[in-house]
């Protein structure tokens, strides 16, 4: 990829070690010796990785958190928000562990499927592609729905100009902005637009907190539920909203591929910082928004404030937020579509011998290539897939005014799969003591024990889970528990959506 730093092959010795301690910009020694660096080393900073991941997590759904609290009660609702963040964060953590079994820069759901469940890889990637495509379309629909109101908020006479209050005009206009962003190969290239999106989120949070502090909504406030939830049915109806609010796992492997220092401490810190920031924002908006309106709160807390310039800017901030979040959905959608098109059935023996990680683990270390290999998608194929995604999403957004029913099922299956089920199943299988990939990785850890980075002994024991067999067993059991939890969440959400989203219509 063009944003990677090329490394001169002359700086490598025959044994794969660098002649300069800084040649790999802080990359772990293990990543050089045990698995080859494919293409060029990532150049994304820790900060940009966190910014992109937080932007992927926090979307317009943050404005529905007060409604979830009104149905669950303050205490139960807060606990569920934190629990959802914990389980989503554990899924991200398992992804960082799984990426260690693959060549540097090649981590993806497809690559892991090839060495775990090769014949199911196409199903996994198809689910991811459909989920990301659906979310991207919903962002375009939100833009079309909100912009006419934003225009009227700034100018009451704008209604006299037909196209300014036409949703199709705004969908088309904003597509012209997101198209060039969608053609960027690297996720790190979107860090500046993610910063703008996070500024929009910051404004929305400040707006909600400011109205709570001013107390200008007390006259419209309903009762407050602190402990007692409205009902079991109400809790179940809001549960999917909270669980899916942390979905960002489709971009985690891209972040792991692009981050410049891919030590276990750094990648785990990305997970902790991103999930922690999202959980804090969710709890803050949920509590302050709910206490502002009580049980009278609606699905979009910003829409409930009296018409003013500040609330109109808030609606514009939502538009900016979803606009810059659209490319973050195109990126994983494109990768998954490409994987689906490349997929061919293979025998299990072939998947063992020819898997992308096996070649990297068992073959002698090779010199780093100075030729960019990017994300493995050729220029023509990259352009064709991206163009198809953009055109199809535009057509759907222009012809459909609501994807509520479709997204309810797509979220129930796709989001739970990539957040809980796949990370759990992948790690449980690949970390099996009988797995040749795991055995080779453990041998590398033993060989390089003396030269390991001291910072790797950070969060959750770092890469030194090998120091205690019980830790490895515990992590495997927890990964299996996460996958089972994912299936339970999927079934619960499917039933909930059938009863409360589709049936009423």
VEXDREN-2710 file (C-alpha; in Angstrom, 1 decimal):
% VEXDREN-2710
k/r/px/py/pz
1/UNK/0.0/0.0/0.0
2/UNK/1.3/3.5/-0.8
3/UNK/1.2/4.6/2.8
4/UNK/3.6/1.9/3.9
5/UNK/7.2/2.6/4.5
6/UNK/9.5/0.8/2.1
7/UNK/12.4/-1.1/3.6
8/UNK/15.6/-1.6/1.6
9/UNK/16.4/-5.3/1.3
10/UNK/20.1/-4.5/1.8
11/UNK/19.4/-3.7/5.5
12/UNK/18.6/-7.3/6.1
13/UNK/21.0/-10.0/7.0
14/UNK/20.6/-13.5/5.8
15/UNK/19.0/-14.7/9.0
16/UNK/16.3/-12.1/8.7
17/UNK/17.6/-9.7/11.4
18/UNK/18.0/-6.1/10.8
19/UNK/21.4/-4.5/10.9
20/UNK/19.9/-1.4/12.6
21/UNK/17.8/-1.5/15.7
22/UNK/15.6/1.2/14.3
23/UNK/15.1/-0.3/10.9
24/UNK/11.7/-1.6/11.7
25/UNK/10.5/1.5/13.6
26/UNK/9.8/-0.4/16.8
27/UNK/8.2/-3.5/15.3
28/UNK/8.5/-6.6/17.4
29/UNK/11.6/-8.8/16.7
30/UNK/9.2/-11.7/16.4
31/UNK/7.4/-10.2/13.5
32/UNK/10.6/-10.1/11.5
33/UNK/12.1/-13.4/12.4
34/UNK/9.1/-15.6/12.6
35/UNK/6.8/-14.2/10.0
36/UNK/7.7/-12.2/7.0
37/UNK/6.6/-8.7/6.5
38/UNK/4.4/-8.7/3.4
39/UNK/4.9/-5.7/1.2
40/UNK/5.9/-2.7/3.3
41/UNK/5.7/-2.0/7.0
42/UNK/2.6/-0.1/8.2
43/UNK/3.0/3.6/8.9
44/UNK/-0.1/4.4/10.8
45/UNK/0.4/6.0/14.3
46/UNK/-1.2/4.7/17.4
47/UNK/-3.3/7.9/17.6
48/UNK/-4.7/7.6/14.1
49/UNK/-5.6/4.0/14.7
50/UNK/-7.6/4.9/17.8
51/UNK/-9.3/7.8/16.0
52/UNK/-10.4/5.6/13.1
53/UNK/-11.6/2.9/15.4
54/UNK/-13.5/5.3/17.6
55/UNK/-15.1/6.8/14.5
56/UNK/-16.1/3.4/13.3
57/UNK/-17.7/2.6/16.7
58/UNK/-19.5/5.8/17.6
59/UNK/-22.1/6.8/15.1
60/UNK/-25.6/8.3/15.1
61/UNK/-26.7/5.4/17.4
62/UNK/-25.3/7.4/20.4
63/UNK/-28.4/9.6/20.2
64/UNK/-30.6/6.5/20.9
65/UNK/-28.9/5.7/24.2
66/UNK/-31.2/7.8/26.4
67/UNK/-34.2/5.9/25.0
68/UNK/-32.5/2.6/25.9
69/UNK/-32.0/3.9/29.4
70/UNK/-35.6/4.9/29.7
71/UNK/-36.7/1.3/29.0
72/UNK/-34.0/-0.4/31.2
73/UNK/-33.6/2.0/34.0
74/UNK/-30.4/4.0/34.8
75/UNK/-28.6/1.2/36.7
76/UNK/-29.4/-1.7/34.5
77/UNK/-29.0/0.3/31.3
78/UNK/-25.5/1.6/32.4
79/UNK/-24.5/-2.0/33.3
80/UNK/-25.5/-3.3/29.9
81/UNK/-23.7/-0.5/28.1
82/UNK/-20.5/-1.3/30.0
83/UNK/-21.0/-5.1/29.5
84/UNK/-21.6/-4.6/25.8
85/UNK/-18.3/-2.6/25.6
86/UNK/-16.5/-5.3/27.6
87/UNK/-17.6/-8.2/25.3
88/UNK/-17.0/-6.2/22.1
89/UNK/-13.5/-5.2/23.4
90/UNK/-12.7/-8.9/24.1
91/UNK/-13.6/-9.7/20.5
92/UNK/-11.2/-7.0/19.3
93/UNK/-8.5/-8.4/21.7
94/UNK/-9.0/-11.9/20.2
95/UNK/-8.5/-10.4/16.8
96/UNK/-5.1/-9.0/17.8
97/UNK/-4.2/-12.4/19.1
98/UNK/-5.3/-14.1/15.9
99/UNK/-3.3/-11.7/13.7
100/UNK/-0.1/-13.0/15.3
101/UNK/-0.6/-16.3/13.4
102/UNK/-0.5/-14.5/10.0
103/UNK/2.1/-12.7/8.0
104/UNK/2.5/-9.1/8.9
105/UNK/0.1/-7.0/6.8
106/UNK/-2.2/-9.9/5.7
107/UNK/-4.6/-10.2/8.6
108/UNK/-8.2/-10.5/7.6
109/UNK/-11.3/-12.6/8.3
110/UNK/-10.7/-14.3/5.0
111/UNK/-7.1/-15.2/5.8
112/UNK/-8.1/-16.6/9.2
113/UNK/-10.9/-18.6/7.6
114/UNK/-8.5/-20.2/5.2
115/UNK/-6.5/-21.7/8.1
116/UNK/-9.5/-22.5/10.3
117/UNK/-12.7/-23.0/8.4
118/UNK/-11.7/-22.7/4.7
119/UNK/-14.9/-23.9/3.2
120/UNK/-17.0/-21.5/5.3
121/UNK/-14.8/-18.4/4.4
122/UNK/-17.2/-17.3/1.7
123/UNK/-20.2/-17.3/4.1
124/UNK/-18.3/-15.2/6.6
125/UNK/-17.1/-12.6/4.1
126/UNK/-20.5/-12.4/2.4
127/UNK/-22.1/-11.6/5.8
128/UNK/-19.6/-8.9/6.4
129/UNK/-20.0/-7.4/3.0
130/UNK/-23.8/-7.3/3.3
131/UNK/-23.7/-5.9/6.8
132/UNK/-21.2/-3.1/5.8
133/UNK/-23.1/-2.3/2.6
134/UNK/-26.4/-2.0/4.5
135/UNK/-24.9/0.3/7.1
136/UNK/-23.4/2.5/4.4
137/UNK/-26.7/2.8/2.6
138/UNK/-28.4/3.7/5.9
139/UNK/-25.9/6.6/6.3
140/UNK/-26.9/8.0/2.9
141/UNK/-30.6/7.7/3.9
142/UNK/-29.9/9.6/7.1
143/UNK/-28.3/12.4/5.1
144/UNK/-31.3/12.6/2.8
145/UNK/-33.7/12.7/5.7
146/UNK/-31.8/15.3/7.8
147/UNK/-30.5/17.8/5.3
148/UNK/-33.9/19.4/4.4
149/UNK/-34.5/20.1/8.1
150/UNK/-31.0/21.5/8.5
151/UNK/-31.6/23.9/5.6
152/UNK/-35.0/25.0/7.0
153/UNK/-33.3/25.5/10.4
154/UNK/-30.9/28.0/9.0
155/UNK/-33.3/29.6/6.6
156/UNK/-37.1/29.3/7.1
157/UNK/-37.7/30.5/3.5
158/UNK/-35.6/27.6/2.0
159/UNK/-38.8/25.6/1.6
160/UNK/-39.6/27.8/-1.4
161/UNK/-36.6/26.4/-3.3
162/UNK/-37.7/22.9/-4.2
163/UNK/-34.4/21.2/-4.6
164/UNK/-33.1/22.4/-1.2
165/UNK/-35.7/20.3/0.6
166/UNK/-35.4/17.3/-1.7
167/UNK/-33.7/14.3/-0.1
168/UNK/-32.5/13.1/-3.5
169/UNK/-30.6/16.3/-4.1
170/UNK/-28.7/16.0/-0.9
171/UNK/-28.0/12.3/-1.3
172/UNK/-26.5/13.0/-4.7
173/UNK/-24.6/16.1/-3.5
174/UNK/-23.0/14.3/-0.5
175/UNK/-22.1/11.3/-2.7
176/UNK/-19.8/13.6/-4.6
177/UNK/-17.9/14.2/-1.4
178/UNK/-17.6/10.6/-0.2
179/UNK/-16.7/9.1/-3.6
180/UNK/-13.0/10.2/-3.6
181/UNK/-12.8/9.2/0.1
182/UNK/-14.1/5.7/-0.8
183/UNK/-11.3/5.1/-3.3
184/UNK/-8.6/5.5/-0.7
185/UNK/-6.8/2.2/-0.2
186/UNK/-5.6/2.6/3.4
187/UNK/-7.8/3.1/6.4
188/UNK/-5.1/5.4/7.8
189/UNK/-5.8/7.8/4.9
190/UNK/-9.1/8.6/6.5
191/UNK/-7.7/9.7/9.8
192/UNK/-8.3/13.4/9.1
193/UNK/-11.9/12.9/8.1
194/UNK/-12.3/10.8/11.2
195/UNK/-11.0/13.7/13.3
196/UNK/-13.7/15.9/11.8
197/UNK/-16.3/13.2/12.5
198/UNK/-15.1/13.0/16.1
199/UNK/-15.4/16.8/16.4
200/UNK/-19.0/16.4/15.3
201/UNK/-19.5/13.7/18.0
202/UNK/-17.9/16.1/20.5
203/UNK/-20.4/18.8/19.6
204/UNK/-23.4/16.5/20.0
205/UNK/-22.1/15.3/23.4
206/UNK/-21.6/18.9/24.5
207/UNK/-25.0/19.8/23.3
208/UNK/-26.8/17.1/25.2
209/UNK/-24.7/17.8/28.4
210/UNK/-25.3/21.5/28.1
211/UNK/-29.1/21.2/27.9
212/UNK/-29.0/18.9/30.9
213/UNK/-26.9/21.4/32.9
214/UNK/-29.1/24.3/31.9
215/UNK/-32.2/22.3/32.9
216/UNK/-34.3/23.9/30.1
217/UNK/-36.1/20.7/29.4
218/UNK/-37.5/20.1/32.9
219/UNK/-41.0/21.2/31.9
220/UNK/-41.2/18.4/29.3
221/UNK/-39.5/15.8/31.5
222/UNK/-41.3/12.6/32.4
223/UNK/-40.7/10.2/35.2
224/UNK/-37.3/8.7/35.9
225/UNK/-36.6/5.0/36.2
226/UNK/-33.5/4.4/38.3
227/UNK/-33.7/0.7/39.2
228/UNK/-36.9/-0.8/37.9
229/UNK/-36.9/-1.4/34.1
230/UNK/-40.1/-0.7/32.2
231/UNK/-40.6/-4.4/31.4
232/UNK/-38.7/-7.5/30.1
233/UNK/-40.1/-6.8/26.7
234/UNK/-38.8/-3.2/26.8
235/UNK/-35.4/-4.3/27.9
236/UNK/-35.2/-6.9/25.0
237/UNK/-36.3/-4.3/22.5
238/UNK/-33.4/-2.0/23.4
239/UNK/-30.7/-4.6/23.9
240/UNK/-29.8/-4.9/20.2
241/UNK/-29.3/-1.1/20.0
242/UNK/-26.7/-1.2/22.7
243/UNK/-24.9/-4.4/21.6
244/UNK/-24.6/-3.2/18.0
245/UNK/-23.4/0.2/19.0
246/UNK/-19.9/-1.2/19.5
247/UNK/-19.5/-2.9/16.2
248/UNK/-16.2/-2.0/14.6
249/UNK/-14.5/-5.3/14.2
250/UNK/-14.8/-5.2/10.4
251/UNK/-12.0/-2.6/10.4
252/UNK/-9.8/-4.0/13.2
253/UNK/-7.6/-6.2/10.9
254/UNK/-6.9/-3.2/8.7
255/UNK/-5.8/-1.2/11.7
256/UNK/-3.5/-4.1/12.8
257/UNK/-2.1/-4.3/9.3
258/UNK/-1.4/-0.6/9.0
259/UNK/-0.2/0.3/12.5
260/UNK/3.5/1.0/12.5
261/UNK/4.4/-0.6/15.8
262/UNK/2.4/-3.7/16.1
263/UNK/3.6/-4.9/19.5
264/UNK/1.0/-6.6/21.6
265/UNK/1.0/-3.7/24.1
266/UNK/0.3/-1.1/21.4
267/UNK/-2.5/-3.0/19.7
268/UNK/-4.1/-3.9/23.0
269/UNK/-3.9/-0.3/24.0
270/UNK/-5.7/0.7/20.8
271/UNK/-8.6/-1.6/21.9
272/UNK/-8.7/-0.4/25.4
273/UNK/-8.6/3.3/24.4
274/UNK/-11.2/3.0/21.7
275/UNK/-13.7/0.9/23.6
276/UNK/-13.1/3.0/26.8
277/UNK/-13.7/6.2/24.9
278/UNK/-16.9/4.9/23.3
279/UNK/-18.3/3.5/26.5
280/UNK/-17.6/6.8/28.3
281/UNK/-19.5/8.8/25.6
282/UNK/-22.4/6.3/25.5
283/UNK/-22.9/6.4/29.3
284/UNK/-22.5/10.2/29.4
285/UNK/-25.1/10.9/26.7
286/UNK/-27.4/8.1/27.9
287/UNK/-27.6/9.5/31.5
288/UNK/-27.6/13.2/30.7
289/UNK/-30.1/12.8/27.8
290/UNK/-32.4/10.6/29.8
291/UNK/-32.4/12.8/32.9
292/UNK/-33.2/15.8/30.6
293/UNK/-36.4/14.2/29.3
294/UNK/-37.1/11.2/31.5
295/UNK/-39.5/8.6/30.1
296/UNK/-40.6/11.2/27.5
297/UNK/-37.3/10.9/25.6
298/UNK/-37.4/9.8/22.0
299/UNK/-35.2/7.8/19.7
300/UNK/-33.1/10.9/18.7
301/UNK/-32.5/13.1/21.7
302/UNK/-31.2/16.0/19.6
303/UNK/-34.5/16.2/17.6
304/UNK/-36.3/16.8/20.9
305/UNK/-34.7/20.1/21.7
306/UNK/-36.5/23.3/20.9
307/UNK/-35.7/24.7/17.4
308/UNK/-32.6/26.8/17.6
309/UNK/-29.3/27.4/15.9
310/UNK/-27.5/25.1/18.3
311/UNK/-29.9/22.2/17.7
312/UNK/-29.8/22.8/13.9
313/UNK/-26.0/22.7/14.1
314/UNK/-26.4/19.4/16.0
315/UNK/-28.4/17.9/13.1
316/UNK/-25.7/19.1/10.7
317/UNK/-23.1/17.5/12.9
318/UNK/-25.0/14.2/12.6
319/UNK/-24.9/14.6/8.8
320/UNK/-21.1/15.2/8.9
321/UNK/-20.6/12.3/11.2
322/UNK/-22.4/9.7/9.0
323/UNK/-20.9/11.2/5.8
324/UNK/-17.4/10.6/7.0
325/UNK/-18.4/7.2/8.4
326/UNK/-19.6/6.0/5.0
327/UNK/-16.0/5.4/3.6
328/UNK/-15.3/3.4/6.8
329/UNK/-18.0/0.9/5.7
330/UNK/-16.9/0.8/2.1
331/UNK/-13.3/-0.2/3.1
332/UNK/-14.2/-3.6/4.8
333/UNK/-17.1/-4.1/2.3
334/UNK/-14.7/-4.0/-0.6
335/UNK/-12.2/-6.3/1.1
336/UNK/-15.0/-8.9/1.8
337/UNK/-16.4/-8.7/-1.7
338/UNK/-13.0/-9.3/-3.1
339/UNK/-12.5/-12.3/-0.8
340/UNK/-15.9/-13.7/-1.9
341/UNK/-14.9/-13.3/-5.6
342/UNK/-11.6/-15.0/-5.0
343/UNK/-12.9/-17.9/-2.9
344/UNK/-12.7/-21.4/-4.3
345/UNK/-13.6/-24.6/-2.5
346/UNK/-10.6/-26.4/-1.1
347/UNK/-9.8/-29.6/0.6
348/UNK/-8.8/-29.5/4.2
349/UNK/-5.4/-30.9/3.4
350/UNK/-4.9/-28.1/0.9
351/UNK/-5.9/-25.5/3.5
352/UNK/-3.4/-26.8/5.9
353/UNK/-0.5/-26.8/3.5
354/UNK/-1.2/-23.7/1.5
355/UNK/-2.8/-21.4/4.1
356/UNK/-1.5/-17.8/4.1
357/UNK/0.0/-18.2/7.6
358/UNK/1.5/-21.6/7.2
359/UNK/3.8/-20.4/4.4
360/UNK/4.9/-17.5/6.6
361/UNK/5.4/-19.6/9.7
362/UNK/7.2/-22.6/8.3
363/UNK/9.4/-21.2/5.5
364/UNK/12.7/-19.5/6.3
365/UNK/12.5/-15.8/6.7
366/UNK/12.7/-13.9/3.4
367/UNK/13.9/-10.5/2.6
368/UNK/11.3/-7.8/2.8
369/UNK/9.9/-6.9/-0.6
370/UNK/10.4/-3.3/-1.8
371/UNK/7.5/-3.6/-4.1
372/UNK/4.2/-2.4/-2.8
373/UNK/1.7/-5.1/-2.5
374/UNK/-1.0/-3.0/-1.0
375/UNK/-4.1/-4.8/0.1
376/UNK/-3.7/-7.5/-2.5
377/UNK/-6.3/-6.1/-4.8
378/UNK/-5.2/-5.0/-8.3
379/UNK/-5.9/-1.5/-9.5
380/UNK/-8.6/-2.5/-12.0
381/UNK/-10.3/-4.9/-9.6
382/UNK/-10.1/-2.3/-6.8
383/UNK/-11.7/0.4/-8.9
384/UNK/-14.4/-2.0/-10.2
385/UNK/-15.5/-3.3/-6.8
386/UNK/-15.4/0.2/-5.2
387/UNK/-17.4/1.6/-8.1
388/UNK/-20.0/-1.2/-7.9
389/UNK/-20.4/-0.6/-4.1
390/UNK/-20.9/3.1/-4.6
391/UNK/-23.3/2.9/-7.5
392/UNK/-25.4/0.2/-5.8
393/UNK/-25.6/2.0/-2.5
394/UNK/-26.5/5.2/-4.2
395/UNK/-29.3/3.5/-6.1
396/UNK/-30.7/1.9/-3.0
397/UNK/-30.5/5.2/-1.0
398/UNK/-32.3/7.0/-3.8
399/UNK/-35.2/4.5/-4.1
400/UNK/-35.7/3.4/-0.5
401/UNK/-36.6/5.7/2.4
402/UNK/-36.1/3.1/5.2
403/UNK/-33.9/0.1/5.7
404/UNK/-35.2/-0.6/9.2
405/UNK/-36.5/-4.1/8.6
406/UNK/-33.5/-5.2/6.5
407/UNK/-30.9/-3.7/8.9
408/UNK/-32.6/-5.3/11.8
409/UNK/-31.8/-8.8/10.4
410/UNK/-28.5/-7.8/8.9
411/UNK/-27.4/-6.4/12.2
412/UNK/-28.6/-9.4/14.1
413/UNK/-26.6/-11.8/12.0
414/UNK/-23.7/-9.8/10.6
415/UNK/-22.8/-7.7/13.6
416/UNK/-23.0/-10.6/16.1
417/UNK/-20.9/-12.7/13.7
418/UNK/-18.0/-10.3/13.3
419/UNK/-18.1/-9.0/16.9
420/UNK/-18.4/-12.2/18.9
421/UNK/-18.8/-15.5/17.0
422/UNK/-15.9/-15.3/14.5
423/UNK/-13.2/-13.9/16.8
424/UNK/-14.2/-16.5/19.4
425/UNK/-14.3/-19.4/17.0
426/UNK/-11.1/-18.4/15.1
427/UNK/-9.0/-18.0/18.2
428/UNK/-10.4/-21.2/19.8
429/UNK/-9.4/-23.3/16.8
430/UNK/-6.1/-21.7/15.8
431/UNK/-4.8/-21.7/19.4
432/UNK/-5.4/-25.3/20.0
433/UNK/-2.3/-27.1/21.3
434/UNK/-2.6/-29.5/18.4
435/UNK/-2.6/-26.7/15.8
436/UNK/0.6/-26.6/13.8
437/UNK/0.3/-22.8/13.6
438/UNK/0.1/-22.5/17.4
439/UNK/3.0/-24.9/18.0
440/UNK/5.2/-22.9/15.6
441/UNK/4.2/-19.6/17.2
442/UNK/5.0/-20.9/20.7
443/UNK/8.4/-22.1/19.4
444/UNK/9.1/-18.6/18.1
445/UNK/8.1/-17.1/21.5
446/UNK/10.5/-19.6/23.2
447/UNK/13.3/-18.8/20.8
448/UNK/13.0/-15.1/21.2
449/UNK/12.1/-15.0/24.9
450/UNK/15.3/-13.2/25.7
451/UNK/14.9/-10.5/23.1
452/UNK/11.2/-9.8/23.5
453/UNK/10.1/-6.1/24.0
454/UNK/9.6/-5.3/27.7
455/UNK/6.4/-3.4/26.9
456/UNK/4.8/-6.7/25.7
457/UNK/4.3/-7.6/29.3
458/UNK/1.5/-5.0/29.5
459/UNK/-2.2/-5.5/29.3
460/UNK/-3.6/-9.0/29.9
461/UNK/-0.2/-10.4/30.3
462/UNK/0.9/-9.4/26.8
463/UNK/2.4/-12.0/24.5
464/UNK/3.7/-13.9/27.6
465/UNK/0.5/-15.9/28.0
466/UNK/2.9/-18.7/27.4
467/UNK/4.3/-18.2/30.8
468/UNK/1.4/-20.1/32.3
469/UNK/-0.5/-22.9/30.6
470/UNK/-3.5/-22.1/32.7
471/UNK/-3.7/-18.6/31.1
472/UNK/-3.8/-20.1/27.6
473/UNK/-6.5/-22.5/28.6
474/UNK/-8.5/-19.7/30.2
475/UNK/-8.2/-17.5/27.2
476/UNK/-9.3/-20.4/24.9
477/UNK/-12.3/-21.1/27.2
478/UNK/-13.2/-17.4/27.2
479/UNK/-13.0/-17.3/23.4
480/UNK/-15.4/-20.2/23.2
481/UNK/-17.7/-18.6/25.7
482/UNK/-17.7/-15.4/23.6
483/UNK/-18.7/-17.4/20.5
484/UNK/-21.5/-19.1/22.4
485/UNK/-22.6/-15.7/23.8
486/UNK/-22.6/-14.4/20.2
487/UNK/-25.0/-17.2/19.1
488/UNK/-27.3/-16.4/22.1
489/UNK/-27.3/-12.7/21.2
490/UNK/-28.0/-13.5/17.6
491/UNK/-31.0/-15.6/18.4
492/UNK/-32.3/-13.1/21.0
493/UNK/-32.0/-10.2/18.5
494/UNK/-33.6/-12.1/15.7
495/UNK/-36.6/-12.9/17.9
496/UNK/-36.7/-9.4/19.2
497/UNK/-36.6/-7.9/15.7
498/UNK/-39.3/-10.3/14.5
499/UNK/-41.6/-9.3/17.3
500/UNK/-41.0/-5.6/17.6
501/UNK/-39.6/-4.3/14.3
502/UNK/-41.2/-6.4/11.5
503/UNK/-44.4/-7.6/13.1
504/UNK/-45.8/-4.1/14.0
505/UNK/-45.6/-3.1/10.3
END
